[in-house]
Amino acid sequence: MVAIGLSAGGVARVRFALSCLWEVAAGVRVLRDPGRHAIHLPWANRVRPRLAEAGLLDGLLGQLVPPAPGYLPDFLTPPPAGLTPDLDQELAVLRATPPETVRAQLDLCPGPRPAAVAALYADPDAGLRRLAEEIGTYWRLAVAGDWPRIRAVLDAEVFHRARRLAEDGAAGLLNDLHERVRWEGDALLISQRHCDAPDVPDGSGLVLVPSVFVWPSVLSIAAGDVPQLAYPARGVGGLWEVPAEAPDALGAVLGRGRARLLAALDAPRSTTELARRTGLSPAGVSQHLTALRAAGLVVTHRQGRSLLSSRTAVAEALLGASA
């Protein structure tokens, strides 16, 4: 059990942030033991061969990330700056980690050190440069192609939590993050097996980091100036669903993007959800929806604070005929 001091004053210092490095570290953990993360099996099966070919799973990055619930060195996930994650900026922070911090955290890792980790311990500056290069390659091979849909899920999660905070206050927000997390008295209690991290006194605040790859558990960092809690974002369950395929004939007439949107509108959906399902950018989805509405193929209506689009009868007839 980890206790992070959060009095009324501490709650005022809680903030949300998104992090590329958290997705990298949690994603490697998924690949180390995909059976514990069944939702991500489609992704793991797709990216594992290319990562193995590049030698990344056995490299420094792979050696630093143990299967759950092993200790993950904190320098892999420095506190993220805000809601516009940038891998290059986060890697710059990683490379600037003081050597004594690297060695102190590696000392917490049990068992003998693999060769690459031993080299990092002996020369942290050179090792961190190598680690940053491996992370960059990992991102390109395993995450970059899926980042738009991942980012859509994370953005939707932050929007949902902000609304929850406005409607239900801090207690409603914090007690709804995860079954292992609860706000009790003046502390946020995090139930984690095999975790003996010291309690964090009130005053330093907390960074909440929604993540897709951390599912189904939570990960916390109590060390450093500001503690962090990475928790599963809502919507992870449908992240790797294969979008409905639009008939080729319809794509030839409307364009593949617009045809794909019509196929994905088997139920009323928001722009963010459509972007996640189709892999298109939110801006691209909005442009296509405008054209489809003008053609009488889509209608949009408001539900609460959300705008939902749905197919018209004309669109249903087009899909049926082209199929």
N, C-alpha and C positions, 0 to 999 in steps of 0.2 A: 504494500500500500504506500502510495506517495501522497503527501499532503502539501498543497501549495496554498500559502496564506492569501486569502481573498476576503478581506473585510469590505465594508461599503466603499471605503477609499480605494482599496485594491481593485474592485470591480471597475472603477472609473478608468483604470489603466489597462483593461483588457482590450485587445485589438485583434482583428483578423488579418491574415496575410497568406499569400500564395507562394509556393516555392517549387522551382524546378528540381533543386537538389533533394528535397523530400521525396518527390516522385521517383527520382533516380534510385535513392537508397531503398525505398520501400519496394520499388519494382525489382531490383536485384534480389531482395529477400523473397519475393514471389517466385522468381526463377529458381532460387535455391531449394524451395519446397512447394511446388505448385499445387500439391494435393491439399494444402492448408488454405489455399486461396482459389477455390474452384471457379468462382465467377470470372477470374482472369485467365482461365485455361485457353480460351481461343486466342488471346493475345500471346500468352507464353508459348504456345505451340507454333505460332507464326514467327515470332522473333528469335526463338532459341537457336535455330540453325544458323542464322546470319551472325549472331553473337558468338556462337561456338567457332565458326569459321574465322572470325576476327581474333579469337583467343581471349575474349574479354571475361568469360565466366571463370577462367583460371588465372586471370591477371590480378593486379593489385586491388582493383575495385571489387572483384569477386571474393578475394581473400579477406577483405575488410568487413564484408557484410555476411554475418552468419545466419543460418536459418533461425526462425523464431523458436524460443524467446531469447536467443543469445544477445549479448551486449553489442550495440551498434555505437562505434566511437562518435562522440558528439560533434567533433570537428567536421564530420561529413555533412552536417545539416546546421550551418550557422543560422542565427535568427534572420528570417526573410524581412525585406524592407517594407513591402506593401502589397497591393493588389495587382500590380503589373509586373509579374515575374520576368526576370531576364537572366538567362543561364550565364552569359559572359560576366555579368556583374556578380553573381553568386560565386562563380569560380574565382574571381579576383579576391573575394573575401576568403575563400577556402585556401588559396595559395598564400595568403598573408597570415595564416594561423601561426602563432609563435611556436618554435621548436619544442619548448618545454611543455606546452599544452598538448602537442601531438604525442610526445613520449609519455606524459602522465596518463593520457587516455588509453594508449596502447598497453600500458602496464595493467589496465583493468581487464584486458582480454585474456581469457583463460587459455591454458595449453601452450604448446610450443609455437613460435612464430613461423609462418611460412616464409619462404625466401624473400618474396617481394615486400612483405610487411617488415621483415628484419632490415631490409635495405631502407625502407621509409624511416624506421626507428634510428638507424645509424646516420642518415642524412635527410632530415625532414624537408629541407628546402627542395632538394632534387626530387625527393619522393612525392611531394605535393604537386610539383610540376608534372610529373608522370601521371599522377592520379587525375589531375585536371584534364590532361590529354585523353585518358581513357574514358572519363565521364563525357567529354565532348563526342567521342566516337560512339559511345553507348547511346547518347541522346539521338544522334543522327540515325543510328540503325534501329533503335527500339521504340523511340518516343516521338520524334519529330513528325512523322507521318500521321500520328494519331493525336497530336497536341491540340488541334482545333476542337475536336470533340471532347477531349479531356478538359480543356479550358472552359468549354461551354458548361460542363457539369459543375466545375468549381465556381464559376461565376454565378450560376443559378443557386448554388449552395449558399454563397455569401449573401445574395439577395434574400433568400429565404430566412436566414438567421437574423439579418438586420430587421426584417419585418417581425420576426418572432420577438426580438428584443423590444421593439416598439410596442407590440401588443401585450406581451406577457412579462416584461421586465427581465432583469438579470437571472432570477431564479428559473423562469420558464426557459430561457436560453440555455443556461449551463446544465440544468438537469435533463435536457433533451438531447445532449450531444451524443451520448453512448451509454449503454447499460453499465459499463464499468466506471462511469464518471458521475459524481454527484456533488452538489454544493451543500455543505452541511455546516451550520454555524458560521465561522469565519474562515473556512478552508474548502478548497476544491479537492476532493478525495478521488484518487485514481487507483483502481484495483488492478495491479499488474503482478503476475507471478514472477518469481525470481528477480524482483527488483528491490534493491536495498538502498536506493538513492536517498540522500538526506532530505528532510522536509525543507520547504522553502518558506522563509518568514514573509509576513505581509509587507507590501511596499514596492515590490519589483514588478507588479503587474503580471500579465500573461499574454502570450501570442497563441492564438488559435489558428491552426493550419489545416484546413480541409484538404483531404487527399483521396485519390481514387485507389492507389495501390496499397495503402495501409490497411484496407479492408481485410478481414472482419474485426480487427482489433484496434487498439490505440497505441501510440508511442509517445512517450513524454521525455523531455530533457529538463532536468532540474538544475543542471550546472550552468555557469555563466551568469551574466547580468540579468537576463530575462528568461524565465522558464518558457518552454514551448509544449504544446499539446497538439499532436497530429491525430486527426480522427477521420473516419470514413465519411465522405460526402454523400448526400442523398442522390439517388439516381445512378449509383454504380451498377446496380443490378441489370440495367439495360444498356450499359455502355458498349458492350461488344456485340449487341444484336446486329444481325446482317440487315441492312436497309432493304425494304421491298424493292425489287427490280422493276423498273418501268419497261414496258414493251419497246423493243427496238423501233418498231414502226412509229410509235408515238414520239419517241425521242428524235426521230428524223424530221418530224414536223415541228415540234415545239422547242427542240433543243434538249440535250440530255439532262441539264440541270433542272429545267422546269418540269420535265417528265418525271424525274426522280422525286421532286417535291410532291407532285400529284399522287404518286404511288405511296409516299410516306404519310399522306393525309388520310389514312384509313380511319382516323379519329381526329377530332379537333385538337390542334397542337399549337403551341406558342412558337415564335421565331427561334428562341433558344433551343427548344426541343427539336425543331426541324433541323437546325444546324448540327446538333449532336447526332441525329439519326442519319443525315445525308453526307456529313463531312464537308458541307459547304460552309463558308463563313457567314456569320449573322448578317453582315451587310449584303452579301450575295443573295441570301434567302429573302431579305426584304425587297431587293430589286426584282427578283423573280415573282414574288407574291404580288407586287404592284402590277406587273404585266399580266399575271393570271387573273387578278381581280378585274382589270380593264377588259379582259376577254370574256368575262362571265364564267370563269372556271373555278374561282375561289371566292368565298365570302369570309369576312372577318367580323367577329363580334367581341364585345367586352365581357369578361367574367371576373368580377371583383376588380382587381388591379391588373389583370392579365388580358392580353389581346390574343384570341384564339382564331385560327384559320381552319376552314373545312372545305371539302369539295362540294361543288354544286352538282345538280342532276346531269348537267351537260358534261361535266368532267367524268362522272361515273359512266356515262354512255361512251365517251371517248376511250376510257380505259378498257371497258368491256369489249368494244368493237376491235380495238387494236390488239387485244390479247387473243 
